[in-house]
Amino acid sequence: VRVRRLHPFHLPPADGIRLQRWLATRAVSTGSLRRRLRLVAGADCSPSADGHLHAVVVVCEAPAWKVVDEASASALPLMPYVSGLLSFREAPLLLEALKKLRTRPDVLLVDGHGRLHPRRLGLASHLSLHLDVPTIGVGKSLLVANLALALAAGKDRAGFRIPAARRVLVCQFELPTPQFVGRLASMRLSVGSA
């Protein structure tokens, strides 16, 4: 997978927030598929007890979901965890793993939010700007708090303003809790065409 290096990731939080706001204006969240999805990748990052982060990307071929490629990367994170800036911590390793793939996926599912982020640039949408692959953010929790209460108040519990146009698709997978697929962060794909 071709990876574009757009900016450094090791930034002070205030600079990361400014960069996030600017990058969010460049993320595309509409588009259509020109062909059927055949190669679907999933990406996740996990910390270990020794402080290292481990990133993995697995590419499966639909409809049998046979694994056709996989890659990983591990290192100490460039920055500590800062709420709202997870992409600056995890994206560098995920991009390293993606560079190692021999197979270019048609779409990348990312364990993290896309446009459903206080500054509209979560991990998935941040990755999409560095890649030539559409991304979809699949979060385990609703980052911007309880959606019904937040939309009613126009804010989430942290005080971030939520635009009325923000949409969320709730998908129930074979897991005990629903997954939230944010209105996405993609280059050529929208939730409607996903």
C-alpha positions in Angstrom: 0.0 0.0 0.0 1.3 3.4 -0.9 1.6 5.7 2.1 2.0 9.5 1.8 3.8 11.2 4.6 1.9 14.4 5.1 3.2 15.7 8.5 5.1 14.6 11.6 3.2 12.8 14.2 5.2 13.7 17.3 3.6 17.1 18.1 2.6 19.0 21.2 -1.2 18.5 21.9 -2.1 22.1 20.9 -0.3 21.7 17.6 -2.0 18.3 17.0 -5.4 19.8 17.6 -4.7 22.6 15.2 -3.4 20.1 12.6 -6.5 17.9 13.1 -8.8 20.8 12.5 -7.0 21.7 9.3 -6.8 18.0 8.1 -10.5 17.5 8.8 -11.3 20.0 6.0 -9.4 17.8 3.6 -11.1 14.5 4.5 -13.7 13.3 2.0 -16.7 11.6 3.3 -18.7 11.0 0.1 -18.1 8.9 -3.0 -19.1 5.7 -4.6 -17.6 2.4 -5.4 -16.6 1.7 -9.0 -16.5 -2.1 -8.4 -17.5 -4.7 -5.8 -15.4 -4.9 -2.7 -13.2 -8.0 -3.0 -10.3 -7.3 -0.6 -11.3 -6.0 2.8 -8.6 -5.1 5.4 -8.9 -4.6 9.1 -6.5 -2.6 11.2 -6.0 -2.4 14.9 -3.3 -1.3 17.4 -2.8 -2.6 20.9 -0.4 -1.6 23.8 1.6 -4.2 25.6 2.6 -4.2 29.3 6.1 -3.0 28.4 4.7 0.2 26.8 5.2 -0.8 23.2 2.3 -0.5 20.6 1.6 -3.3 18.3 -0.2 -2.6 15.0 -1.6 -5.3 12.7 -3.4 -5.2 9.4 -5.1 -8.3 7.9 -6.5 -8.5 4.4 -9.3 -10.9 3.6 -10.9 -11.9 0.4 -14.7 -11.7 0.2 -17.0 -13.6 0.3 -15.1 -16.5 1.9 -13.1 -14.1 4.1 -9.9 -16.1 3.6 -6.8 -14.3 4.8 -4.7 -13.3 1.8 -2.2 -10.9 3.4 -1.1 -9.6 6.8 1.5 -7.3 8.2 2.5 -5.9 11.6 4.7 -3.3 13.2 5.7 -2.7 16.9 7.5 0.2 18.6 7.3 2.6 21.5 4.7 5.2 20.7 5.8 8.7 19.6 3.5 10.4 22.1 1.5 9.4 25.2 -2.2 8.8 25.0 -4.1 12.2 24.8 -7.9 12.1 24.6 -9.0 13.1 21.0 -5.4 12.7 19.6 -5.3 8.9 19.4 -4.4 9.0 15.7 -1.1 10.8 16.5 -0.2 7.8 18.7 -1.4 4.9 16.6 -1.3 6.1 13.0 2.5 6.0 12.5 2.6 2.2 13.4 -0.5 1.4 11.4 1.0 3.2 8.4 4.2 1.2 8.9 2.2 -2.1 8.9 0.2 -1.0 5.8 3.4 -0.2 3.9 4.4 -3.9 4.4 1.3 -5.3 2.7 1.8 -7.0 -0.6 -1.9 -6.7 -1.4 -3.8 -3.4 -1.8 -7.2 -3.7 -0.1 -10.3 -2.2 -1.7 -11.3 -0.8 1.7 -9.8 -0.6 5.2 -11.8 -1.0 8.4 -10.1 0.7 11.3 -10.6 0.1 15.0 -11.3 3.7 15.8 -13.5 6.6 14.7 -13.5 8.4 11.4 -15.5 11.6 11.1 -17.5 10.8 14.3 -14.9 12.6 16.3 -15.0 15.9 18.2 -12.8 17.5 15.5 -14.1 15.3 12.7 -10.7 13.6 12.3 -10.4 10.3 14.2 -7.9 7.6 13.5 -9.7 6.2 10.4 -10.1 9.6 8.7 -6.6 10.5 9.6 -5.3 7.3 8.0 -7.3 7.9 4.9 -5.5 11.1 4.1 -2.1 9.2 4.2 -3.4 6.3 2.0 -4.7 5.6 -1.4 -7.3 3.3 0.2 -10.8 4.2 1.4 -11.2 3.8 5.2 -14.2 3.2 7.5 -14.0 3.9 11.2 -15.4 1.2 13.5 -15.5 2.4 17.1 -16.3 0.3 20.0 -17.9 3.2 21.8 -19.5 6.4 20.9 -16.7 8.9 21.3 -19.0 11.9 21.5 -21.1 10.6 24.4 -24.7 9.5 24.4 -25.9 10.4 20.9 -29.6 11.1 21.8 -28.6 13.4 24.7 -25.8 15.0 22.8 -27.9 15.7 19.7 -30.7 17.1 21.8 -28.3 19.5 23.5 -26.2 20.1 20.4 -23.1 19.1 22.4 -21.4 16.0 23.8 -20.7 15.7 27.5 -17.2 17.1 26.9 -18.7 20.3 25.5 -17.8 19.7 21.8 -20.4 21.1 19.4 -22.0 18.3 17.3 -23.3 19.5 13.9 -26.9 18.6 13.2 -25.8 16.7 10.0 -23.7 14.2 12.0 -25.0 10.7 11.4 -24.2 7.4 13.0 -24.9 3.9 11.7 -25.2 1.4 14.6 -24.2 -2.0 13.5 -24.8 -5.0 15.7 -22.0 -7.5 15.0 -21.7 -10.9 16.7 -20.5 -9.1 19.8 -22.2 -8.4 23.1 -22.1 -4.6 22.5 -23.0 -2.6 19.3 -20.2 -1.2 17.3 -20.5 2.4 16.0 -19.5 3.0 12.4 -19.0 6.7 12.1 -20.0 8.7 9.0 -16.9 8.1 7.5 -13.5 9.0 6.8 -12.9 7.9 3.4 -11.4 8.9 0.1 -14.0 7.5 -2.2 -16.6 5.8 -0.1 -19.6 6.9 2.0 -21.6 5.0 4.6 -24.4 4.7 2.1 -22.2 2.8 -0.4 -20.5 0.8 2.3 
